[in-house]
Amino acid sequence: MKTIDQKEQVLLDELKSYGSLAVAYSGGVDSSYLADCAHEALGQNALMVIADSPSIPREELQQAIDLANGRGWNLRVIQTSEHLNPDYLENKGDRCFHCKNELFTKMETILSEFDDVVLAHGAIEDDKGDIRPGTQAAANHCVVAPLQNAELFKKEIRILSERRGLPTAEKASFACLGSRFPTGTRIELEAMTQVEKAEAILRARGYTQYRVRHHENLCRIEIEEGDFEKIMTERLELTDAIKQLGYRFVTLDLCGYTMGSSA
């Protein structure tokens, strides 16, 4: 069994084997680590590509851009239009496929600017046990998964990220705003903005792992169980603030935050 240092070397060796690499970058734990390794291996021949669309909170996008600029990565911000795709908005269970398919399609337009460029994304070993429609989109576009090829798990990536001084080492898991809508419920752009603002309220009060689940006029908050006592002491202020966004009811999910759950 390889050590995490050996796995990182396997990763760097694979990255160095590519002439040019375009990394699907989101600012999350995995893609940030991949981006840093790609920059080390390929320098300016590694291009980090981040999508800008209504499904990405403005603060998340800005943090990702600031990180890339601070590390000296070669960054490209591209506009994606999954929010204009009826299949994405219908939210029938394959939303993630349409989102990733749009991203990889737009990334392919960059291919003409580089010689022998390869597209990469931040899929990891942990993902293999999950149903992830986005993985099919990656396969359709021949997008490689270097972190999986190096057999790296999330907990190992966090350790290696900390060694590199990446601020994402302890970053909470994040998913696009479309995931806040129950499968089968149409995604509306106005409601997506409503969710983003509600989550910004939670973030401003110091919550780090949270989801606002959108059920028409009801806001269902998921947080870690360790934050239950805190949110109960703040419930009146939170309820008033979130109701001002247009929700009639604000509830706390007593099951707490569940990683990978759908609204």
Secondary structure, DSSP 8 states (H G I E B T S, - for coil): ---HHHHHHHHHHHHHTSSEEEEE--SSHHHHHHHHHHHHHHGGGEEEEEEESTTS-HHHHHHHHHHHHHHT-EEEEEE--GGG-HHHHHTSS-HHHHHHHHHHHHHHTTGGGSSSEEEE----GGGGGS--HHHHHHHHTT-B-HHHHTT--HHHHHHHHHHTT-GGGG------GGGGS-TTS---HHHHHHHHHHHHHHHHTT--SEEEEEETTEEEEEE-GGGHHHHHHTHHHHHHHHHTTT-SEEEE-TT---TT---
